[in-house]
Amino acid sequence: MRNYPIVVDNNGNPVAVLDKAFDAKMTDQLITDTNGQETIEFSLPMDDRKRGYLDNEVHIRCMGREFSVRVLEDTRSQDGQLTTKVTAEATWYDLADPEPVSNLSMTNVGARPVIDKILKNTNWTVGTVEISIPRNFAIGDPVSPLEALRQVPLVYGGELQFDSINKKVNLLEQVGEERGILFAYKKNISEVRRIMDTRDIVTRIYPYGASGLTIASVNNGKEYIEDYSWFDTVGKPRLLKAATVQDERFTNPSHLKQWAEDKLAKASWPTISYEVSVALLDDIPDLGDIVIVYDEELGLNQRMRVAQRSIDVLEPFNSTVQLDTALKTLADQMVDTGGGGTSVAAVTDAVQQAMEDVVMFNLLFNSRADDGFNYWINQGWTVDNTAGVSGKAAFVATGQMGVEKSLSQTVSVANREAYTISAQVELDNISMGPSGRIGFEIIIEYEDGTTETQFIEVG
């Protein structure tokens, strides 16, 4: 079923499904103190009777999000076709509009009461808060609730997430999860663009708080912290790149140090980003998910994080995602805690395992028989744990006159014009009966419920 935009009323009840929409693109981005985008754009024929449901500030739902229509652009093309282009923003953008927050000062409290206080005069509430460490939080000059919310992770850490359907604000340790998805060139991605930028890298930070507060009292007398992990990892000589950071809200040196450590963990590594076209990926990862990128020709063999997505709502396989280095996770993998050195073995092993598990048979689960017959419906086959090609095991069938032996699995795929069936088959001492056959039987079920059967003969 396609994710057509749906017009909803003030109570969230569906009013009209915009099933004539086209060129629908949703863009979202991880939310930071300065960035964070969640918008949708689509077009609609002006003669569509449902065009009448569209107006500025009307709410639309799509892909589990709620948006407010901001721009309606009616155009006539050279061939006379009349079209309305719709631009809508996520409803959390409206948190920039209520009465400003000012003179807010809270001492030694967790993030939940701070967020609750910020949202007091809005129709939003606090959702999931995973960070409970007490901090001091203060806002002096008037700022919008949205701007105040953006400052919360600067003090407490974590990342903001907005639930626009239920109007809840979440503060998570990290948005997304480890998905185990592998992006491999010529397998499930068609284009890769890599950008690596060391211009803003910092290896030493001098943090200062209120009234010149330093971290010396909680940092062995030193007013700075250092991190040369990237230089050590890539085998480059250490370079001192110092910077000062200041935030007058900090009156506790321990809190100031923790804040500085979070900033340095990011600043001490280059900005590395990839933009990939997921033309062959059925399951588009969520924002913040950790994935693995592999491109042998570019030398990519790295765990990355989904930082931004541009999703083709109606044709998801035309989507693109932007990946940034998963700094904390990657650093944890690379540091050899036993000897104090560094190693990329853990990352390489993870990629190699993912290549074996996912790439060779992109849609099938347990395609190499590593987990016995899990995910398969087996009729007469066995597993040989010594006969594998890409792994240790292989599926084996011994022929028997008049007996059908099959191994089957049902998979869900995206809408495409062509698919590839890939396997390595070994045949030995074959003697066929009058109606015998060996091969792959593919049963295709279409959206309208009809089916088509194709048989690919082997041998």
Secondary structure, 3 states (H helix, E strand, C coil): CCCCCEEECCCCCEEEECCCCEEEEEEEECECCCCCCEEEEEEEECCCHHHHHCCCCCEEEECCEEEEEEEEEEEECCCCCEEEEEEEEEHHHHHHCCCCECCEEEEEECHHHHHHHHCCCCCCEEEEECCCCCEEEEECCCECHHHHHHHHHHHHCCEEEEECCCCEEEEECCCCCEEEEEEEECCCECEEEEEEECCCCCCEEEEECHHHCCCHHHCCCCCCEECCHHHHHHCCCCCCCEEEEECCCCCCHHHHHHHHHHHHHHHCCCEEEEEEECCCCCCCCCCCCEEEEEECCCCEEEEEEEEEEEEECCCHHHCEEEEEECHHHHHHHHECCCCCCECCHHHHHHHHHHHHHHHCCCCCCCCCCCCCCCCCEEECCEEECCCCCCCCCEEECCCCCCCCCEEECCCCCCCCCCCCCCCCCCCCCCCCCCCCCCEEEEEEECCCCCEEEEEEECC
